[in-house]
Amino acid sequence: MYSIGMFSKIYQVTPKTLRHYDEVGLLAPGYVDRETGYRYYGHEQAVRLRRILEFKRMGFSLPEILGMIELAPGSGELYRRIVRKQQEIGDRIAEENGKAARLEHFLLYGTGEAMQEYEPVIKRIPGCTVASMRRVIPDHGALFDLMPNVMGPEMMRLGCECAEPAYCFNICRDGEYRETDIDMEMCEAVVEAKEDSDLVTFKTIPEVPEAVCVRHYGGYDTFAPAHAFVAEWIAQNGYELCGEPRESYIDGIWNKETEAEWMTEIQFPVKKVE
């Protein structure tokens, strides 16, 4: 067995760190001399330390490692936790890349907001019968699961036939913008109403005589510039908002290869100011 000093030198971890790992329950010494209090480490501790350091290099925190250090290398639970961490890191990388792009745009054009060239169109949105599912969702990403994996199969079970042209849209029912615990109503236009189920109900959505609409390209977490553009256009052109904005999904993950190709129409019901 190695003394704590030699063990730290071999594995390039400070004695202070080794003591901390012991304190939090991650890595206890193999043996502690009762008279001197000296700590000694052997092969079993070396194997465990290498696993701890591997998890740290993956980005796991000590509390996370504590909850997974006992999991078998091939276990399903360990696999799920590693996949979840991979997704978290991927999201952070995407967020940082977005910040870098805004910095570059600011240096080139004096603004950090790379606005798309929106072309507002005022049009009538016909009334329709829709299959509706309203849920409080944890975040906007939950739509990727609910719409194709919950709402879609339930509509198929009920024998729904989607209307042509297709009209799939969401309405946020919160009175304010929320990033979590979002009250979202998901709607899909159908040829006729079916009997309501525990998951899906049917309703008639009235016509919107006038709506200011713009088409936005990109992910569903990038709608803010489009909403801001429409709101400013409405204020500058003698209109006022008279209903809940809608987000109508035209192209997305189901038919496009890249997120940049996703197309969503942002629809703001309006009326002319008297």
C-alpha positions as CSV (number, residue, x, y, z in Angstrom):
1,M,0.0,0.0,0.0
2,Y,1.1,3.6,-0.7
3,S,1.2,6.4,1.8
4,I,-1.2,9.3,0.9
5,G,1.8,11.3,-0.3
6,M,3.1,8.7,-2.7
7,F,-0.4,7.8,-3.8
8,S,-1.1,11.5,-4.6
9,K,2.2,11.7,-6.5
10,I,1.5,8.6,-8.6
11,Y,-2.0,9.6,-9.5
12,Q,-1.4,13.3,-9.6
13,V,-4.1,14.2,-7.1
14,T,-3.3,16.4,-4.1
15,P,-3.5,15.0,-0.6
16,K,-6.0,17.7,0.2
17,T,-8.3,16.4,-2.6
18,L,-7.9,12.8,-1.4
19,R,-8.9,13.9,2.1
20,H,-11.9,15.7,0.7
21,Y,-13.0,12.7,-1.3
22,D,-12.9,10.7,2.0
23,E,-15.0,13.4,3.7
24,V,-17.7,13.3,1.1
25,G,-17.9,9.6,1.0
26,L,-16.3,9.1,-2.4
27,L,-13.0,7.5,-1.6
28,A,-11.9,6.2,1.8
29,P,-8.3,5.0,2.4
30,G,-7.7,1.3,2.3
31,Y,-6.1,1.5,5.8
32,V,-5.6,4.2,8.5
33,D,-2.9,3.7,11.1
34,R,-4.7,4.1,14.5
35,E,-1.6,5.4,16.2
36,T,-0.3,7.9,13.6
37,G,-3.5,8.6,11.7
38,Y,-1.5,8.1,8.4
39,R,-3.6,7.1,5.4
40,Y,-2.7,4.3,3.0
41,Y,-4.1,3.4,-0.4
42,G,-3.9,0.2,-2.4
43,H,-5.0,-1.2,-5.7
44,E,-8.8,-1.1,-4.9
45,Q,-8.6,2.6,-4.1
46,A,-6.5,3.2,-7.3
47,V,-9.2,1.6,-9.5
48,R,-12.0,3.7,-7.8
49,L,-9.9,6.9,-8.1
50,R,-9.4,6.4,-11.8
51,R,-13.2,6.0,-12.2
52,I,-13.8,9.2,-10.2
53,L,-11.3,11.1,-12.3
54,E,-12.8,9.8,-15.5
55,F,-16.3,11.0,-14.5
56,K,-14.8,14.4,-13.5
57,R,-13.3,14.8,-16.9
58,M,-16.7,14.0,-18.4
59,G,-18.1,17.0,-16.5
60,F,-19.9,15.3,-13.6
61,S,-19.9,17.1,-10.3
62,L,-18.8,15.3,-7.1
63,P,-22.5,14.9,-5.9
64,E,-23.3,13.4,-9.3
65,I,-20.3,11.0,-9.1
66,L,-21.3,10.0,-5.6
67,G,-24.6,8.8,-7.0
68,M,-23.1,6.8,-9.8
69,I,-19.8,5.5,-8.5
70,E,-21.4,2.2,-7.4
71,L,-23.2,1.6,-10.6
72,A,-21.8,-1.2,-12.7
73,P,-19.9,-0.1,-15.9
74,G,-22.5,-1.7,-18.2
75,S,-25.7,-0.8,-16.3
76,G,-28.6,0.9,-18.0
77,E,-28.8,3.5,-15.3
78,L,-25.1,4.5,-15.8
79,Y,-25.7,4.7,-19.6
80,R,-28.8,6.9,-19.1
81,R,-26.9,9.3,-16.8
82,I,-24.0,9.6,-19.3
83,V,-26.3,10.2,-22.2
84,R,-28.1,12.9,-20.2
85,K,-24.8,14.6,-19.4
86,Q,-23.8,14.4,-23.1
87,Q,-27.1,16.2,-23.9
88,E,-26.5,18.9,-21.3
89,I,-23.0,19.6,-22.5
90,G,-24.3,19.7,-26.1
91,D,-26.9,22.3,-25.1
92,R,-24.2,24.4,-23.4
93,I,-21.9,24.2,-26.4
94,A,-24.8,25.3,-28.6
95,E,-25.5,28.2,-26.2
96,E,-21.9,29.3,-26.2
97,N,-21.7,29.1,-30.0
98,G,-24.7,31.3,-30.1
99,K,-23.0,33.8,-27.8
100,A,-19.8,33.7,-30.0
101,A,-21.9,34.4,-33.1
102,R,-23.6,37.4,-31.4
103,L,-20.2,38.7,-30.4
104,E,-19.0,38.4,-34.0
105,H,-22.1,40.0,-35.3
106,F,-21.7,42.9,-32.9
107,L,-18.1,43.5,-34.0
108,L,-19.2,43.5,-37.7
109,Y,-22.4,45.4,-37.5
110,G,-22.6,47.1,-34.1
111,T,-25.4,44.9,-32.8
112,G,-25.4,41.5,-31.1
113,E,-28.8,40.6,-32.6
114,A,-28.5,38.9,-35.9
115,M,-32.1,39.6,-37.0
116,Q,-33.6,37.7,-39.9
117,E,-35.2,39.6,-42.7
118,Y,-38.8,39.3,-41.8
119,E,-41.5,40.1,-44.3
120,P,-44.8,40.8,-42.5
121,V,-48.0,39.6,-44.2
122,I,-51.6,40.4,-43.1
123,K,-53.9,37.6,-43.8
124,R,-57.1,35.9,-42.7
125,I,-56.8,32.7,-40.7
126,P,-59.9,30.5,-41.3
127,G,-61.7,28.9,-38.5
128,C,-61.1,25.2,-38.0
129,T,-61.8,22.1,-35.9
130,V,-58.8,21.0,-34.0
131,A,-57.6,18.2,-31.9
132,S,-56.2,19.9,-28.8
133,M,-53.9,18.8,-26.0
134,R,-53.2,21.3,-23.2
135,R,-50.4,20.5,-20.8
136,V,-48.1,22.3,-18.4
137,I,-44.7,21.4,-19.9
138,P,-41.3,21.6,-18.2
139,D,-39.7,23.6,-21.1
140,H,-40.2,24.2,-24.8
141,G,-38.1,21.1,-25.6
142,A,-40.8,18.9,-24.2
143,L,-42.8,19.6,-27.4
144,F,-40.5,17.2,-29.2
145,D,-41.7,14.4,-27.0
146,L,-45.4,15.3,-26.5
147,M,-46.4,16.1,-30.1
148,P,-45.0,13.0,-31.9
149,N,-45.0,10.5,-29.1
150,V,-48.2,11.3,-27.2
151,M,-50.6,13.5,-29.2
152,G,-49.9,11.9,-32.6
153,P,-50.5,8.3,-31.5
154,E,-53.6,9.3,-29.6
155,M,-55.0,11.1,-32.6
156,M,-54.3,8.0,-34.7
157,R,-56.1,5.8,-32.1
158,L,-59.1,8.1,-32.3
159,G,-59.2,7.9,-36.1
160,C,-58.4,11.5,-36.7
161,E,-57.8,12.7,-40.3
162,C,-55.7,15.9,-40.5
163,A,-57.0,18.7,-42.5
164,E,-55.5,19.9,-45.8
165,P,-53.6,22.2,-45.9
166,A,-52.1,21.0,-42.6
167,Y,-52.3,23.5,-39.8
168,C,-50.4,22.6,-36.6
169,F,-49.9,25.3,-34.0
170,N,-49.3,26.1,-30.4
171,I,-50.8,28.7,-28.2
172,C,-49.1,29.6,-24.9
173,R,-51.9,30.1,-22.3
174,D,-49.7,31.8,-19.7
175,G,-50.2,35.5,-19.2
176,E,-46.4,36.0,-19.3
177,Y,-43.3,34.5,-20.9
178,R,-42.1,31.5,-19.0
179,E,-39.0,29.2,-19.6
180,T,-40.3,26.4,-17.3
181,D,-43.7,25.1,-16.3
182,I,-45.3,26.5,-19.5
183,D,-49.1,26.2,-20.0
184,M,-49.2,25.2,-23.6
185,E,-52.1,24.2,-25.8
186,M,-51.1,22.1,-28.9
187,C,-53.5,22.1,-31.8
188,E,-53.8,20.1,-35.0
189,A,-56.5,21.0,-37.5
190,V,-58.7,17.9,-38.4
191,V,-61.4,17.1,-40.9
192,E,-63.9,16.4,-38.2
193,A,-64.2,16.1,-34.4
194,K,-64.0,12.8,-32.7
195,E,-65.0,11.8,-29.2
196,D,-62.9,13.4,-26.5
197,S,-60.4,11.2,-24.7
198,D,-58.3,11.7,-21.5
199,L,-55.4,13.0,-23.7
200,V,-57.1,14.9,-26.6
201,T,-60.2,17.0,-26.8
202,F,-61.8,18.6,-29.9
203,K,-62.9,22.2,-30.3
204,T,-63.7,24.8,-32.9
205,I,-61.2,27.6,-33.3
206,P,-63.0,30.7,-34.7
207,E,-61.7,32.6,-37.7
208,V,-59.1,35.3,-37.2
209,P,-60.1,38.1,-39.6
210,E,-56.7,39.7,-39.6
211,A,-53.3,38.4,-38.4
212,V,-49.8,39.8,-38.9
213,C,-47.6,36.8,-39.8
214,V,-43.9,36.3,-40.3
215,R,-42.0,33.2,-41.2
216,H,-39.1,32.4,-38.9
217,Y,-36.2,30.0,-39.6
218,G,-34.5,28.1,-36.8
219,G,-35.0,26.3,-33.5
220,Y,-38.0,26.8,-31.2
221,D,-35.9,28.7,-28.6
222,T,-35.1,31.5,-31.1
223,F,-38.6,32.9,-31.6
224,A,-37.9,36.1,-29.5
225,P,-36.6,38.2,-32.4
226,A,-39.7,37.3,-34.6
227,H,-42.1,38.1,-31.8
228,A,-40.3,41.4,-31.1
229,F,-40.4,42.3,-34.8
230,V,-44.1,41.7,-35.1
231,A,-44.9,43.6,-31.9
232,E,-42.9,46.6,-33.1
233,W,-44.5,46.4,-36.6
234,I,-48.0,46.4,-35.1
235,A,-47.2,49.4,-32.9
236,Q,-45.8,51.4,-35.9
237,N,-48.6,50.6,-38.4
238,G,-51.8,51.4,-36.5
239,Y,-52.8,48.0,-35.3
240,E,-53.3,46.4,-31.9
241,L,-53.1,42.9,-30.7
242,C,-56.5,41.3,-30.2
243,G,-55.7,37.6,-29.3
244,E,-53.1,35.1,-28.3
245,P,-50.2,34.8,-30.7
246,R,-49.7,31.4,-32.4
247,E,-46.7,29.5,-33.6
248,S,-47.6,27.4,-36.7
249,Y,-45.1,24.7,-37.5
250,I,-44.6,24.3,-41.3
251,D,-41.2,22.6,-41.5
252,G,-39.3,20.9,-38.7
253,I,-37.4,17.9,-37.5
254,W,-39.9,15.6,-39.3
255,N,-38.9,16.8,-42.8
256,K,-35.7,18.8,-42.6
257,E,-32.1,17.7,-41.9
258,T,-30.9,20.8,-40.1
259,E,-32.4,23.1,-37.4
260,A,-31.6,26.1,-39.6
261,E,-34.2,24.8,-42.1
262,W,-37.1,24.6,-39.6
263,M,-39.7,27.1,-40.6
264,T,-42.4,28.4,-38.2
265,E,-45.0,31.0,-39.0
266,I,-45.5,33.4,-36.1
267,Q,-49.2,34.7,-36.2
268,F,-50.4,37.7,-34.2
269,P,-54.2,38.3,-34.3
270,V,-54.7,42.1,-34.8
271,K,-57.3,44.8,-35.5
272,K,-56.9,48.2,-36.9
273,V,-56.9,51.0,-34.3
274,E,-60.0,53.2,-34.7
